[in-house]
Amino acid sequence: MRIKLFAFALLASLVAVSAAVAGGNPGKGKPSTRGGDCRPAHVILAGTLGADVDPADGDTSFVLTVKRANRFGRAYKRSGTATILVGPRTKIRHQGAHNLGALAPNDRVLVQAKACKADLKAGATPDLTARMLTAHAARASS
């Protein structure tokens, strides 16, 4: 009886050890789905559309004149403009409308996007895919 119990305990421990070795540490040594070493940075830009920029519903990008930015968007503020890509998952808010065609020239726009920190090194300004756009009509000048 003792031999059977000892053999069963030995077999159970061997199975546990082999499962632990085969599984490894999840997350270590596995390739990232984002394509390499990408630590995300939340880029927030605030600015206006140009007087000649009037995006339509089918457009996939527009140019934003950047007036304010968080620390990850400093390079965009220094350059003065940013190319913003709009994808199917981009949320758009503009006075009740949820489409890109609702934006008009000179509208004030707040853009939230993500980019790899490595892509933003040394003042680089890659095109950003917006996750959310919040827009308001241009202020009336007095």
N, C-alpha and C positions, 0 to 999 in steps of 0.2 A: 504494500500500500504506500509506504513511504517512497519507494522508488518511483512509482507512478506519479505521485505528487511532485517529486523532485524533477522528473522528466517533463511534466506539464509546465512547471514554473520556468524551467530552462528554455523550453520551446517558446513560451510566451515572451520571455525577455529577448530572445533572438529575433522574433518577429517585430517587437517594438523597436529594437535597435536598427534593424534593416529599414523599417519604415521611416525612422527619423533621419537616417543617412540619405535615403532616396529622395525624401521630400525637400531636404535642405531648409534654408531660411527663405521663406517666400519674400520676394522683392529684391533679393540680392542676386546679382549675376544675370538677371533676366532683362532683355532689352525693353526699353521704354516704348510705349505706343506713340509718343510724341516725336520720335525720331532722334534719339541720342540724349545728350545731357542738357535738357531744357528745364531750367527753373523758371517758372512763370513770373512775370512782372505785370502788375495791374497799371496800365497806362490810362490816365484820365486827361483829356484835352478839352478846353473850352475856347470857343471862338465864334466866328461868323462865316457864313457862306459869302463868297464874293458876289459883287453886283452882276457879274456875268455868269454865275453858276446857278442853274435851275435844273436839278436832277429830275428825271422822269421815273416812272415806276419800273421800267425795264433796266435801268442803269445799275451797274455793279460797283461803281465807285464815284467819288466826288472829291474835290479839293477843299480843304478847310483852312481858313486863315486863323492860325493859333494865337490866342491872346493870353491864355493862362494854361498851366500844366502842373501836374504833380512832379515829384522828383524823377520818375521814370520817363516823363515826357519833356524834360528840359531841352533836349536836343531839338525837338520839334518846335518849341517856342523860339529858340535861337534862330532856326532856319526860317521861321515865319509861316510856313505852310506844311500841311501833312496830307498825304493821299490816304483816304479812308475807303476801304473795301467794304461792301455790304453783301452779306450772304443770306441764305434762306433762314438761318437761325438768328439773325439780327432782330432785336426788338426795337421798334421805332415808335416814339411817342411825340405827336405834334398836334396839340389842341384837339384831341379826340380822334385824330386820324392815325392810322398805323401803317402807312405806306410811304415810300421814299418820294413819290410824286407830290406829296403834300408840302414838301419843303419848298421855300421860295427864296429868291435872292435876298441877301442881307439878313437872313434869319440867324438868331443866336442858337448855337448848337453845343451840347455837352456830349462828348463821346467817351464811352468806356470800352476798353479793349484789353486784350492780353497779348504779350509778346515774350519771347525768351530773353532772359537777362543777358545771355551771351550775344544776342543780336543787337542789343542796345549799347554794348560797350563802345568806348572811344567815340561817343557822339554820333553813332550811326542812326539813321532814320529810316528803318524799313517800313514798307506799306503795312498798315494796321487793318485787321479785320475787326470791325466793330461788333461788340456783343450787345450794346445798347446805345441808342441815340435818343436824346431828349432835346426837343427843339421848341423855341418860342419865336413868335413874330418879332420883327425888328422893332426897336423902340421908336416911337414917334419923336422926331426932333422938334424942339420948340423954338 
